[in-house]
Amino acid sequence: MDAQTVPGTDLPALGALARQGSAAPSSAPAATNLSDAVLAGLRERARREAGPFIDPVVLRQLEGKLARAHPEWLSAVIGRPVHGWRSLGWTELVLLGLARDAEPDPPVPPRVLAEREREALQERCRAERLEQQAEAWASLRAALPVRVSVAYNGSGRHHYAAYVSGAEHIVVREPLRTGRLRRDANRSLCWTPSRAPHLLFENLDIPNDRIPTCKACLRTAERIAHPHPAGQTRGTEKNTGERTAAVSASILALELPTDLPADSVVGGAK
């Protein structure tokens, strides 16, 4: 083969045609940059060069070339839907080898691009949500009368090496006395005598940036930070109720893992 044409045909050389790109509009992502003319030339060449028998040496070379080939690229080159190269015939394998030589770095398939964009959008939304939750928790924490920590309840059920239940609790680090509420140091705000055996907190002295997820702890913290005016019964002030709902919704709107069992507990003592 010379630098200009394919032997036996009047087709331009593969490298030159590959650089011409596809005839499809640039606005529409394609699985391959090889044009229809290039693919037609490659298919004709594969039919001539394949022969009736499989060459083991060439087959081993093709395995290295096609190890990471995406099904969309394979389908675009073959001209029909293909899910993997191992089920293809010898002539088609030779065609894929020629196409890989002509296009060593094919474009990222449209489906992969769409998946990457979706994951990036989810990550940005998650980062923004976590930032909002952190700001809401910092504001609530600053309004509490005692020093607190956020700790995970380690008494929940296990699934292999991971916890499948439990929540991040607000633990007071000093004795708390406010109104009728009494909490000894190192107890969670949701503590009750019946919950006590099921609350286990460790490493309270290690600083962390955790955000509480226990709904009972958050409701209690909100009542402590923003008590009802004297003489007013609970639930009679619209603004207080709206503020409590807003803080709880902001902090509790966490994106839960999708691989946990359906009965996983998010709030409460476990």
Summary of the structure (lengths in Angstrom):
residues: 270
radius of gyration: 31.9
end to end distance: 72.6
largest distance: 99.2
contacts: 694
relative contact order: 0.10
helix: 44%
strand: 9%
